[in-house]
């Protein structure tokens, strides 16, 4: 079947294109998890003796952004971040998170996930922290049929509109 849909992101608008041709529906992997360190007094715990779960999560979040950017069309989002029982004068001993990674094909999706989870392990090991995670979603990518793409290309070209190809990151 074919679904004609408004883009739910900013790509076409930002390049002033009225139409795009979808190459694939991105596959995704989602996780929930937790990083655990040691809660301690912010004023009396020296920087070198902290096991700060929030600092590890912040470092990992930056890696996540950089790694997803390498693939071009992959995306990764840490949409929920929480420091349970956080306080202004306590080094965070625990952080929970969500993780959503998407890519136009399963090989890119899986390589992204493996790299990101390996980085979490490395960061936690170096900082003396523990972590846990649970995969909550694994959805395969759905490449668009080449014949349908070609038909859309012809239709868009016949209207004098330049062609722009993009994956559908929305999951449908």
MARVEX-722425 format. One record per residue: residue in one letter; x, y, z of N, C-alpha, C in turn. Coordinates in steps of 0.05 Angstrom, whole numbers, plus 5000, padded with zeros to 4 digits. Example, Ala and Ser with C-alpha at 12.3 -4.5 7.8 and 13.67 -1.06 7.14 Angstrom:
2
A526448865156524649105156526449345156 S525749555142527349795143525850015157 
//
This chain:
172
X501749765000500050005000501850255000 X500650474994502050724993500650925013 X502351055028501251265047502551525039 X500851715031501851985026501552135053 X503752255062503752355089505252615091 X504352795108505953035113508452945128 X510653085123513153015138512753115167 X513552945186513253015214515853135225 X517753195208520253315216520753565200 X523153685203523753945191525353935165 X525953695154527853675132526853825107 X524453755097523453875073523054175076 X521954255099521554545104524254695104 X526254575116528754715118530154755091 X529554585072530754605045528754715024 X526454805034524354925017523454744995 X523054485002522054294983519154214991 X517354214971514554134978514153834980 X515853674967515453384967518053244970 X517953004982520252834984519352544978 X521352384970520852104963522151934984 X520451774998521451615020522951365009 X525351335020527051105011526650865030 X525950915054525650705074524250815098 X522850635112521850705138523950605158 X524950785174527150715192526350495212 X528250315216528050115237528850245264 X528050135286528750255312529350045332 X530850135352531349985377531050175399 X529550095420529050265443529750115469 X530750275488531550165513530650345536 X530350225559530250375584532550265601 X533650435618535850335634536450515657 X538650445671539550585695542550565698 X543650785707546550795715546550835745 X548150675759548250685788551050735797 X551350935814553951005826553551015856 X554551225868554351265897553451555903 X551151585916550351845925552151935947 X553052185946554852285967554552585969 X555552695990555352985995556853145975 X555553335962556853485940559153665950 X558953755974561053935985563453795996 X563153546005565253416019566553186004 X565453115981566552895965568353005943 X570952955945572853065925572052965897 X572653125877571953055849573052785841 X575452715849576752465841575652225856 X573952265875572852035891569851995886 X568752135866565952125861565251885842 X562851785846561651585828559051705819 X559251915802556952085795555551965770 X553151865775551551735754550751945733 X550152195741549352395722551552485704 X554052505715556352575698556752355677 X556552105685556851885665554651905644 X552151965652550051985633550452215614 X551452435624552052665607554152605587 X556252465595558452395577557352205555 X555752015564554651825545552751955525 X551152155535549352295518550752445495 X553052565501554652695481555752495461 X556652265470557552055452555251965434 X552951925445550551835430550052025407 X550052285412549552485391551752465369 X554252455378556452445358556352195342 X555851965354555851705340553551695320 X551151785327548951775308549451955284 X550752175288551352365267553152245246 X554852055253556751935234555251785212 X552951685217551451525197549851695177 X549651945181548052105162545152105168 X543751885163540851875167540051735193 X541951635209541251525235540651745255 X538951675274538351865295538351705322 X538951855343538951735370538051945390 X536351865408535152055427535051925455 X535952085474535552015502533252195511 X530852105509528552275514527652305542 X528352115559527652135587530252105603 X530752295621533052295639531952355666 X532652205686531652245712533752185733 X533952365753535652315777533752285800 X532952035806531051985828532152095854 X530452235868531152355894533552545893 X533852675870536052865866535753105885 X538053215891538153445909540453625900 X540253875906542254075898545054015910 X545053885933547653845947548353545950 X547453385931548053095931549153015903 X551452885903552452765879550552545871 X549452555846547452355838548552065839 X547151895854547951615856546451445836 X544351555823542851385805541551565784 X541551475759540151615737538751395720 X536251455713534851285695534651425668 X534251275647534251395620532551225601 X531751355579530651205556532451265533 X532451075514534151105490532651005466 X532651165445531251105420533251145398 X533850935383535750945360534250845335 X534650995313533250935288535250965265 X534850795244536550805220534950695197 X535750775172534250685148534650395141 X536550255154536749965149537649835175 X537049575178537549435203540549415209 X542249395189545149375194546149635207 X545349865197546150125209544950145237 X542450075240541050085266542549915287 X543249675279544549485298547449575304 X548849675285551549775290551550015309 X549650195304549250425322548650325350 X546850145353546150055380548449915394 X549949755379552249615391554349815400 X554950015384556950215391556050375415 X553550455416552550615437552550465464 X551750215463551650055487554449985497 X556349945478559149905485560350145498 X559550385489560550635501559450655529 X556950585534555850595561557450415579 X558050175570559649985586562450105593 X563750215573566450325576566450565596 X564450745592564250975610563850885639 X561950705643561350615670563750465682 X565050305667567350165677569550355686 X570150555669572250755675571550915700 X568950965704568051135726567350975751 X567550715750566850545773563850525779 X562250525758559350525760558150265749 X555650215757554249985746552050085727 X551049915710548849995692547149755686 X544749805679542949595669541349725647 X540449555628538649655607536949425597 X534649495587532749295576531749395549 X531949235529530849305503527849275504 X526449495496523549495497522249475470 X523749555449522649545421524949475403 X524349305383526149255361524449225336 X524449435320522849435295524649445271 X524149275252525849265228525249495209 X527249575195526949775174525349655151 X523949835136522349745114523149905089 X524949805073525749945048523349985030 X523250225017521050274998521550114972 X519450024960519649874935520850054914 X523049964901524350124880522450214857 X520650044850518750114828516850334837 X515950334862514250544872515850804874 X518350784883520051024885520351154857 X520850974837521151084810518551214800 X516351094807513751224799513451494812 X514051514837513951774851515851974839 X518251874832520252054820519152174794 X517852004778516752104753514552304758 X512852244777510552424783511552694794 X513552694811514652944822516053094800 X517652954784519153084762517253214742 X514953074737513053184717511853444726 X511953504752510953764762513153974763 X515553894754517754084754519054134781 X518553944800519653964827522253804828 X524353914839526853754842526353514860 X527853304855527553054871529153084897 X527952994919529452964944528552704957 X530552534963530052274975530752295005 X529152165022529652165050528351925063 X529451825085528051605099525851725116 X523851555122521751635140522651565168 X523251755184524151705212521851665231 X519451715222517151705241516251415248 X517251225233516450945239514050845223 X513051005204510850925187510951075161 
//
